[in-house]
Amino acid sequence: MRIGVIGAGQLGRMLALAGYPLGLRFVFLDQSADAPGAQVGRIVRGAFDDPAALRELAEHVDVVTFDVENVPVEAVQPIAALKPFLPPVEALGASQDRLYEKTLFRELGVPTPPFQPVDSLDDLQAAVRGIGLPGVLKTRRMGYDGRGQCFLRSPQDVTPAWEKLGATPLIYEGFVDFSREVSIIAVRSTTGETRFYPLCANTHESGILRYSTAPYRHASLQKQAETYARRLLQRFDYAGVLTIEFFVRRGTLIANEMAPRVHNSGHWTIEGAETSQFENHVRAILGLPLGDTRPLGHSAMVNFIGELPPLRNILQVSGVHFHSYGKEPRPNRKLGHCTITAASAAARDRALAQLLRLEAVATGGGRNLSQAERVHR
């Protein structure tokens, strides 16, 4: 079986690494010949909306999936009519528009922050009056890792935010005073078999995921997350991995966004779960039995952003597993990650703090020292 992946980033690369032991082969569509996926599969060169490149990809594979959300729905609908395209095109489209996504959440009974569409300065002023401050003005499409967002704290922030983002359709959301950010990784097969990984707790910096810890054990929140994820899986007749990010506020979950793909916050599953999110994704889209999602002890995942610390510094931490994506350093670019596995949450957190300190020393990043001091329990 051959799987086509639109996008050859690190997520596509890790899909292939998980699929090769199962006897699967991978072909990628990407504009870059040296994208991470090129290390493990053939690259069909082309843009995500290039009909000829998409057709070439589809002709050489049995099923098509993707590792990014910015795949134009209109471009992939023709190949979805020829080959299985999973997760479904409808789910892909829903994730690309924050207004559509939040409206869908509301229809399915998934709690969200208050929100309103914004297409003019008058709309924004009305949204601020109706929802209140603080709040976040976001582009409806294409924003990720903190991009395309403005935080509004006072009425004086309204006009500058509009001037910065107003050239594109927007959404204004009320700020959620949360105690934690968590995410759930769900997976559903073409046969309908469904499994859930335990919640993980996420810490962001400048809108980019810095580290995650798992499992985040909270029976009530786990039940809520699984209930909401199941509603989305059933709504789309979904196959593959689906991720939902939540805010935790006073014992309840508030949905932030979903990702219809394998997700950064699920990287811990490679070493920290019985079956990784990547292997379960390929199992799901091929209709194979899903693997066990139980955690193997306690794990942490740390993103390396902008530059990689020396390998020697990373590997001296007990229980660490390092993954480099083979990408050129660039500010705010995810270059690799590591997973820490331990028998207890306390041991995991000690190792995580040690790793962050070593990284800070190696890269001169004082920010990491403060992070190490506040590693959560």
C-alpha positions in Angstrom: 0.0 0.0 0.0 1.2 3.5 -0.8 0.0 6.6 1.1 0.1 10.0 -0.5 0.8 12.9 1.8 0.1 16.5 0.9 2.8 18.4 2.7 6.3 17.0 3.4 7.0 18.6 6.8 8.0 16.9 10.0 4.5 15.5 10.5 4.6 13.8 7.1 8.1 12.5 7.8 7.0 11.0 11.1 3.9 9.4 9.4 6.3 7.7 7.0 8.6 6.6 9.8 5.6 5.0 11.6 4.3 3.4 8.5 7.4 1.8 7.1 7.5 -1.0 9.7 4.0 -1.9 8.6 5.2 -2.4 5.0 3.8 0.9 3.8 5.3 3.3 1.3 4.9 7.1 1.1 4.9 9.7 -1.7 4.7 13.5 -0.8 3.5 16.6 -2.5 5.5 19.7 -1.6 7.2 22.7 -3.3 10.5 22.0 -1.6 12.7 19.2 -2.8 14.5 19.1 0.6 11.5 19.2 2.9 11.8 16.7 5.9 9.6 14.2 4.0 12.3 13.9 1.3 14.4 12.0 3.8 11.9 9.1 3.8 9.9 9.3 0.5 9.7 10.6 -3.0 8.6 14.2 -3.5 6.2 15.3 -6.2 7.1 18.9 -6.7 4.3 21.4 -6.8 2.0 23.7 -4.9 -0.9 22.4 -2.9 -3.3 23.8 -5.5 -1.4 22.5 -8.5 -3.9 20.2 -10.4 -1.2 18.4 -12.3 0.9 17.7 -9.2 -2.1 16.6 -7.2 -3.2 14.3 -10.1 0.3 12.8 -10.2 0.3 12.2 -6.5 -3.1 10.5 -6.6 -2.1 8.3 -9.5 0.8 6.7 -7.6 -1.0 6.0 -4.2 -3.9 4.1 -2.8 -5.1 6.7 -0.3 -4.3 10.4 0.2 -3.9 12.3 3.5 -2.2 15.6 4.5 0.0 17.0 7.2 -1.0 20.7 7.1 -4.4 22.5 7.1 -3.7 25.1 4.4 -4.6 22.7 1.6 -7.2 24.4 -0.7 -10.4 22.4 -0.5 -11.4 23.3 -4.0 -8.1 21.9 -5.3 -8.3 18.5 -3.6 -12.0 17.8 -4.3 -11.3 16.3 -7.7 -8.8 13.8 -6.4 -11.0 13.0 -3.4 -13.5 11.8 -6.0 -10.9 9.4 -7.4 -9.1 8.1 -4.4 -9.9 7.8 -0.7 -9.0 11.2 0.9 -8.8 11.1 4.6 -9.5 12.8 6.9 -12.5 14.0 5.0 -12.5 17.1 2.9 -15.3 18.6 4.9 -13.3 18.3 8.1 -10.3 19.9 6.4 -12.5 22.8 5.3 -14.0 23.3 8.7 -10.6 23.7 10.3 -9.5 26.4 7.9 -12.0 29.0 9.0 -12.2 29.9 12.6 -15.7 31.3 12.3 -17.0 28.1 10.7 -15.1 26.0 13.2 -16.5 27.9 16.2 -20.0 27.8 14.8 -19.8 24.1 14.3 -18.5 23.6 17.9 -21.5 25.6 19.1 -24.0 23.5 17.0 -22.5 20.3 18.4 -22.7 21.5 22.0 -18.9 22.0 22.4 -18.3 25.1 24.6 -16.4 27.9 23.1 -15.4 31.5 24.0 -18.0 34.1 23.0 -17.2 35.2 19.4 -18.4 37.4 16.6 -17.4 37.8 12.9 -15.6 41.1 12.1 -15.6 42.6 8.6 -15.2 46.2 9.4 -14.0 48.6 12.1 -17.7 49.1 13.1 -18.1 45.4 13.4 -15.0 45.2 15.7 -16.3 48.0 17.9 -19.7 46.4 18.2 -18.0 43.0 19.0 -15.9 44.6 21.7 -19.1 46.3 23.2 -21.0 43.0 23.1 -18.3 40.6 24.2 -16.2 42.9 26.3 -12.5 43.2 27.0 -10.0 41.6 27.1 -10.4 39.7 23.8 -8.5 38.4 20.9 -8.9 39.6 17.3 -7.9 36.8 14.9 -7.8 36.2 11.1 -10.4 33.7 10.2 -8.0 31.8 7.9 -4.3 30.8 7.8 -3.2 32.0 11.3 -1.3 29.4 13.4 1.4 29.4 16.0 0.3 32.8 17.3 0.3 34.4 13.8 -2.6 36.6 12.7 -3.7 37.6 16.2 -4.0 40.8 18.2 -4.7 40.9 21.9 -7.0 43.7 22.9 -6.8 44.9 26.5 -8.4 48.4 26.3 -10.5 50.4 23.9 -7.3 52.1 22.7 -6.2 48.8 21.2 -9.2 48.5 18.8 -8.2 50.8 16.0 -4.5 49.6 15.9 -5.6 46.0 15.8 -8.0 46.7 12.9 -5.3 48.6 11.1 -2.9 45.6 11.5 -5.3 42.8 10.5 -8.3 44.4 8.8 -7.3 43.5 5.3 -8.8 40.0 5.7 -12.0 38.5 7.3 -11.7 38.3 11.1 -13.2 36.9 14.2 -13.3 38.5 17.7 -13.2 36.1 20.6 -13.6 36.8 24.3 -10.5 36.1 26.4 -10.7 32.9 28.5 -9.2 33.2 31.9 -7.9 29.7 31.9 -5.8 27.7 34.4 -4.3 25.2 31.9 -4.3 24.5 28.2 -4.9 20.8 27.3 -5.4 18.8 24.1 -6.9 15.5 23.3 -5.8 13.2 20.4 -8.6 11.1 19.1 -8.4 8.6 16.3 -11.2 6.9 14.3 -10.9 4.2 11.7 -12.8 3.8 8.4 -14.5 0.9 10.2 -15.8 3.2 12.9 -13.4 1.9 15.6 -12.5 4.9 17.9 -9.8 5.4 20.5 -8.6 8.3 22.6 -5.3 9.2 24.1 -5.1 10.7 27.6 -5.2 14.4 27.8 -1.9 16.2 27.7 -1.1 19.6 29.3 0.5 22.2 27.0 2.6 25.2 27.7 3.0 27.8 24.9 5.4 30.7 24.4 4.5 33.5 21.9 1.7 31.3 20.6 4.0 28.4 19.8 3.8 25.1 21.7 6.9 24.9 24.0 6.3 21.7 25.8 3.6 19.2 26.7 3.3 16.7 29.6 1.2 13.5 29.6 -0.9 12.0 30.9 -2.9 14.9 32.4 -5.0 12.8 34.7 -8.4 14.4 35.4 -11.3 12.0 35.0 -14.0 14.6 34.5 -12.0 16.6 31.9 -11.1 13.4 30.1 -14.7 12.4 29.8 -15.7 15.9 28.6 -12.9 15.9 26.0 -13.8 12.4 24.7 -17.5 13.4 24.5 -16.8 16.5 22.4 -14.3 14.7 20.2 -16.7 11.9 19.5 -19.3 14.4 18.4 -16.9 15.8 15.8 -15.7 12.4 14.6 -19.3 11.3 14.0 -20.3 14.6 12.4 -17.7 14.1 9.7 -17.8 10.3 9.5 -14.1 10.8 10.3 -11.1 8.6 9.6 -7.6 9.5 11.0 -6.3 11.5 13.9 -8.3 14.5 15.1 -6.9 16.9 17.7 -8.8 19.4 19.8 -7.1 22.1 21.9 -9.0 23.3 25.0 -8.7 25.9 27.8 -9.5 24.6 31.3 -11.6 27.0 33.3 -13.0 26.1 36.7 -13.2 22.4 36.0 -14.7 22.7 32.5 -13.3 22.6 29.0 -13.6 25.5 26.5 -12.6 24.6 22.9 -10.0 26.7 21.3 -9.5 25.0 17.9 -9.3 21.6 16.2 -6.7 20.1 13.8 -7.8 17.3 11.5 -4.3 15.7 11.5 -1.6 14.4 13.7 -0.5 17.2 16.1 2.5 18.6 17.8 1.0 18.0 21.2 0.8 14.3 20.4 4.5 13.8 19.7 4.9 12.3 23.1 3.0 9.3 21.9 6.0 8.1 19.8 7.9 6.8 22.9 5.2 7.5 25.5 2.3 5.4 24.4 1.7 1.8 23.3 0.9 3.0 19.8 1.9 6.5 18.4 -0.5 8.9 16.9 1.3 8.5 13.7 1.0 4.8 13.4 -2.7 5.0 14.5 -3.3 7.6 11.8 -2.1 5.3 9.0 -3.9 2.4 10.5 -7.1 4.4 10.7 -7.1 5.7 7.1 -6.4 2.1 5.8 -9.1 0.5 7.9 -6.7 -1.5 10.0 -7.3 -2.3 13.6 -6.3 0.6 15.8 -3.5 0.2 18.4 -3.7 0.6 22.1 -3.5 4.3 23.2 -2.5 3.7 26.8 0.4 5.7 28.2 3.7 3.9 29.1 4.4 5.8 32.3 4.8 9.6 32.2 6.1 11.7 29.3 7.1 15.2 28.4 7.7 16.6 24.9 9.9 19.7 24.3 10.0 21.6 21.0 13.3 23.0 19.9 12.5 26.3 18.2 14.8 28.5 16.1 18.0 26.6 17.0 19.0 23.1 18.2 21.0 22.7 21.4 24.1 20.5 21.1 23.1 16.8 21.0 25.5 16.1 23.9 23.4 18.4 26.2 20.1 16.7 25.2 21.3 13.1 25.5 22.7 13.5 29.0 19.2 13.7 30.4 17.8 10.4 31.6 14.9 9.0 29.6 15.3 11.4 26.6 14.6 10.6 23.0 15.7 13.1 20.4 14.1 13.8 17.0 15.7 16.2 14.5 13.7 17.2 11.4 16.7 18.1 9.2 15.6 21.7 8.7 17.7 24.8 8.4 17.6 27.1 11.5 15.3 30.0 11.3 13.6 32.2 14.0 10.4 30.6 15.4 10.9 27.5 13.2 10.3 24.1 14.8 13.6 22.2 14.2 13.1 19.2 16.3 11.7 17.8 19.5 12.6 15.4 22.3 10.4 13.1 24.4 11.3 12.4 28.0 9.8 9.2 29.5 9.8 8.3 33.2 8.1 6.0 35.7 6.6 8.8 37.7 5.3 12.4 37.1 7.9 13.7 39.6 10.8 12.0 37.8 9.5 13.3 34.4 9.3 16.9 35.7 12.8 16.8 37.2 14.1 15.6 33.8 12.1 18.2 32.0 13.5 21.0 34.2 17.0 19.7 33.7 16.6 19.6 29.9 15.2 23.2 29.8 18.2 24.4 32.0 20.7 22.7 29.7 19.1 24.1 26.6 19.1 27.6 28.1 22.8 27.3 28.9 23.6 26.0 25.4 21.6 28.6 23.5 21.8 31.6 25.8 18.1 31.6 26.3 17.2 33.0 29.7 13.6 32.4 28.9 14.1 28.7 29.3 15.6 29.1 32.8 12.4 30.7 34.0 10.4 27.9 32.3 12.5 25.3 34.0 11.7 26.9 37.4 7.9 26.8 36.8 7.6 23.3 35.3 4.1 22.3 36.4 3.3 19.3 38.5 
